[in-house]
Amino acid sequence: MARMLKWLGLATLSFALTGSLVGCVPQEKYNAKVLENSALSEQLNDAQQEASTSKAQASAYRSQLDQLNDRLTTDEAMRNNLDSQNKELASQNAQLDAQLKDSLNAPPKVEQILQSGVGNALPAPLSNALSEFAADNPNLVEFDAARGIVKFKSDVTFATGSAVLTPEAKSVIEKFATILNSNAASGYELQVAGHTDNVPVTNPKTIAAGHLDNWYLSAHRAISVAKALMGQGVSKNRLAIAGYGDQRPVADNGTAAGRKQNRRVEVLILGTRHGGVAQSASDTVEPRHVAHPAELNKDSAAASDAQPEMER
């Protein structure tokens, strides 16, 4: 009996110890799972923060990309507009080219013009007035009687790379307009054509002003002269405007002197009146006097000879 009681006691103790050990194992696993879950929660929070940061960066990049796309769209529209203007100017040049070809490329001699009464023949009083006008302003103007062309030298008429008339040029054009509005010349149609040398336009300030290349610069200068004439009462119905850029040089662009001659604005006095009525050689020009300019500005012939050409 005592032995049995001893055996039962040992069995009970063994069972108790076994139950205690069995109960400890799940608690440790639970603690391990808690730690693992905590670590995963921290990783999840870190991942969520990184995702939030990445989302904010992506939103900023998307905003920058939208701004760039808007800017590209605006630049493309500006380029298309400038291309359209360029094509329009080229079309105008092509239309005017046929009308001017004979008088510009194969001009007859003055004696033949005056005797035959054809071509760009101007009445003697008008031709004499224009010759006197050019003689009084040799630094700025030349008169080609054979073609009926008054040439304004760009180096004095405008600053380098500019289409804004100098004060001296405005004063001379005012006197020129007086002749064009006279009875002898008031009916003539006028062609204002701008020309440049072959030096490309590279100055950012010139380009920013709208003179993107030599065609633009030549056309804009012709427009400036035409508007100055209109401001002095010359009817816009008489005026046509062209920009030839460097396409019609009259001298060698390989020299500074040649380039200087090529930079010009020409006003061609056509041989017909507005509306197709021929000009009479009996018309007279009112007496006039043109004062000789007191001095040259920095872009005059004397200054150009002393200083190198400026970039435009």
C-alpha positions in Angstrom: 0.0 0.0 0.0 2.8 2.4 0.9 4.5 1.4 -2.3 1.3 2.1 -4.3 0.9 5.5 -2.6 4.5 6.3 -3.5 3.9 5.3 -7.1 0.7 7.4 -7.3 2.6 10.4 -5.9 5.4 10.1 -8.4 2.9 9.8 -11.2 1.0 12.8 -10.0 4.2 14.8 -9.8 5.3 13.7 -13.2 2.0 14.7 -14.7 2.1 18.1 -13.1 5.6 18.7 -14.3 4.7 17.5 -17.8 1.6 19.8 -17.9 3.7 22.8 -16.8 6.3 22.2 -19.5 3.5 21.8 -22.1 2.0 25.1 -21.0 5.3 27.0 -21.3 5.9 26.2 -25.0 2.8 28.1 -26.5 3.6 31.2 -24.4 7.1 31.5 -26.0 5.7 31.1 -29.4 3.1 33.7 -28.7 5.8 36.2 -27.5 7.8 35.4 -30.6 4.8 36.1 -32.8 4.2 39.4 -31.0 7.7 40.5 -31.6 7.5 39.4 -35.3 4.2 41.3 -35.7 5.7 44.4 -34.1 8.6 44.3 -36.5 6.3 43.8 -39.5 4.2 46.8 -38.3 7.3 49.0 -38.2 8.3 47.8 -41.6 4.8 48.5 -42.9 4.9 52.0 -41.4 8.3 52.7 -43.0 7.0 51.4 -46.3 3.9 53.6 -46.0 6.0 56.7 -45.3 8.3 55.9 -48.3 5.3 55.4 -50.5 3.8 58.8 -49.3 7.2 60.5 -50.0 7.4 58.9 -53.4 3.8 59.9 -54.2 4.6 63.5 -53.3 7.8 63.5 -55.4 5.8 61.9 -58.3 3.2 64.7 -58.0 5.9 67.4 -58.0 7.6 65.8 -61.1 4.2 65.5 -62.8 3.6 69.2 -62.1 7.0 70.1 -63.5 6.3 67.9 -66.6 3.0 69.7 -67.1 4.7 73.1 -67.0 7.3 71.9 -69.5 4.6 70.6 -71.8 2.7 73.9 -71.6 6.0 75.8 -72.3 6.7 73.5 -75.3 3.2 74.0 -76.6 3.6 77.8 -76.3 7.0 77.7 -78.0 5.6 75.5 -80.8 2.8 78.0 -81.4 5.3 80.9 -81.6 7.5 78.9 -84.0 4.4 78.1 -86.2 3.4 81.8 -86.1 6.9 82.9 -87.1 7.1 80.3 -89.9 3.7 81.6 -91.2 5.0 85.2 -91.2 8.2 84.0 -93.0 6.1 82.2 -95.6 3.9 85.2 -96.1 6.9 87.5 -96.6 8.4 85.0 -99.1 5.1 84.9 -101.0 5.0 88.7 -101.2 8.6 88.7 -102.4 7.8 86.2 -105.1 4.8 88.3 -106.3 6.9 91.5 -106.4 9.9 89.9 -108.0 8.3 89.5 -111.4 7.3 93.2 -111.4 10.8 94.4 -110.4 13.0 91.9 -112.4 13.4 94.0 -115.5 14.1 97.3 -113.8 16.5 95.9 -111.2 18.4 93.3 -113.2 18.6 94.9 -116.6 18.1 98.6 -116.4 18.4 100.6 -119.6 20.7 103.6 -119.9 19.3 107.0 -118.7 19.5 108.5 -122.3 17.5 105.5 -123.7 14.9 105.8 -121.0 14.4 109.5 -121.5 14.2 109.2 -125.3 11.9 106.2 -125.4 9.6 107.2 -122.5 9.4 103.6 -121.2 10.7 101.7 -118.2 11.2 103.7 -115.1 11.7 107.1 -116.8 11.1 110.0 -114.5 10.4 113.5 -115.6 13.5 115.7 -115.6 12.3 118.0 -112.8 11.6 115.0 -110.5 14.9 113.3 -111.4 16.7 116.5 -110.8 15.0 117.0 -107.4 16.0 113.5 -106.4 19.5 114.0 -107.5 19.8 117.2 -105.5 18.2 115.5 -102.5 20.9 112.7 -102.7 23.7 115.2 -103.2 22.6 117.1 -100.1 22.6 113.9 -98.0 25.5 111.8 -99.4 26.2 110.1 -96.1 22.8 108.5 -96.0 21.3 108.6 -99.6 22.2 107.6 -103.1 19.9 108.1 -106.2 20.1 105.7 -109.1 18.5 107.7 -111.9 18.7 104.9 -114.4 16.4 102.7 -112.3 14.5 105.5 -110.4 15.8 104.1 -107.1 16.6 106.1 -103.9 18.9 104.0 -101.7 19.1 104.6 -98.0 22.4 103.3 -96.4 21.4 101.0 -93.5 24.6 101.8 -91.5 23.3 105.4 -91.0 19.6 104.8 -91.4 19.5 102.2 -88.5 21.7 101.1 -85.6 23.4 97.7 -86.0 20.8 94.9 -85.9 17.9 97.3 -85.5 14.9 98.4 -87.5 14.4 101.6 -85.6 15.2 104.7 -87.7 17.9 107.0 -86.4 17.0 110.7 -85.8 19.0 111.8 -88.8 17.2 109.2 -91.0 13.8 110.5 -89.9 14.8 114.0 -90.8 16.0 113.0 -94.3 12.9 110.8 -94.9 10.7 113.8 -94.1 12.4 115.7 -96.8 12.2 112.8 -99.2 8.4 112.5 -98.5 8.0 116.2 -99.5 9.3 115.3 -103.0 7.1 112.2 -103.2 4.1 114.2 -102.3 4.8 116.9 -104.9 2.7 117.2 -108.1 5.4 115.6 -110.1 5.6 112.4 -108.0 2.4 112.1 -106.0 0.9 109.6 -108.4 3.8 107.2 -108.6 3.6 103.7 -107.0 6.5 103.0 -104.7 8.3 99.8 -103.9 10.3 99.8 -100.6 12.8 96.9 -100.5 15.1 96.0 -97.6 18.5 94.3 -98.2 21.3 93.0 -95.9 24.7 91.5 -96.2 25.2 87.8 -95.7 26.3 87.9 -92.0 23.8 85.8 -90.0 21.7 87.2 -87.2 23.1 85.8 -84.0 22.8 88.6 -81.4 20.2 87.5 -78.8 18.9 91.1 -78.5 18.4 91.3 -82.2 16.5 88.0 -82.2 14.5 89.0 -79.2 13.4 92.2 -81.1 11.9 89.9 -83.7 14.6 90.1 -86.3 15.1 86.3 -86.5 17.2 86.3 -89.6 18.3 88.6 -92.4 15.0 88.2 -94.2 13.1 89.4 -91.1 15.6 92.3 -90.6 15.4 93.5 -94.2 11.6 93.3 -94.2 11.3 95.1 -90.9 13.6 97.9 -92.0 11.6 98.3 -95.2 8.4 98.5 -93.1 10.1 101.2 -90.9 10.9 103.4 -93.9 7.4 102.9 -95.4 5.7 103.8 -92.2 7.9 106.9 -91.8 6.8 107.9 -95.3 3.2 107.3 -94.4 3.7 109.4 -91.3 4.7 112.3 -93.7 1.5 112.0 -95.8 2.6 109.4 -98.4 -0.5 107.3 -99.2 -0.2 103.7 -98.1 -2.1 102.8 -101.4 1.1 103.7 -103.2 3.4 101.6 -101.2 4.6 98.0 -101.5 7.1 96.4 -99.2 9.6 93.6 -99.7 12.5 92.1 -97.7 15.2 90.4 -99.8 17.7 89.6 -97.0 21.1 88.8 -98.5 19.7 87.5 -101.8 20.4 90.5 -103.9 23.9 91.8 -103.2 25.3 94.7 -105.2 28.9 94.2 -104.0 31.2 91.4 -102.7 30.1 90.2 -99.3 33.7 89.0 -98.8 34.9 92.5 -97.9 33.7 95.0 -95.2 33.2 97.6 -97.9 31.1 95.2 -100.0 28.9 94.2 -97.0 28.4 97.9 -96.2 27.1 98.5 -99.7 24.7 95.6 -99.5 23.1 96.8 -96.3 20.5 99.2 -97.7 16.8 100.1 -98.1 15.8 100.9 -101.7 12.7 103.0 -102.7 11.9 102.2 -106.3 9.7 104.9 -108.0 7.7 102.8 -110.5 6.9 104.1 -114.0 3.1 104.1 -113.5 0.7 106.1 -111.5 -1.5 104.4 -108.9 -4.5 103.2 -110.9 -2.5 102.7 -114.1 -2.3 106.3 -115.4 1.1 107.1 -116.8 3.2 109.8 -115.3 3.5 113.0 -117.4 7.0 114.3 -118.0 5.6 117.9 -117.9 4.9 117.8 -114.2 7.1 120.1 -112.1 8.6 119.9 -108.6 8.2 122.7 -106.2 11.4 124.6 -105.2 13.0 123.1 -102.2 16.2 123.2 -100.1 17.6 120.3 -98.1 20.0 121.1 -95.4 23.3 119.1 -95.2 23.5 117.0 -92.0 25.8 118.6 -89.5 27.5 115.4 -88.4 27.5 111.6 -88.6 26.3 109.3 -85.9 28.3 106.3 -84.7 27.1 104.0 -87.5 28.0 106.5 -90.3 30.5 105.8 -93.1 33.4 107.5 -91.2 32.7 105.5 -88.0 32.4 102.3 -89.9 35.7 102.8 -91.5 37.4 103.3 -88.1 35.7 100.5 -86.2 35.1 96.8 -86.9 31.6 95.6 -87.8 29.4 94.8 -84.8 27.6 91.6 -84.4 24.0 91.7 -85.2 
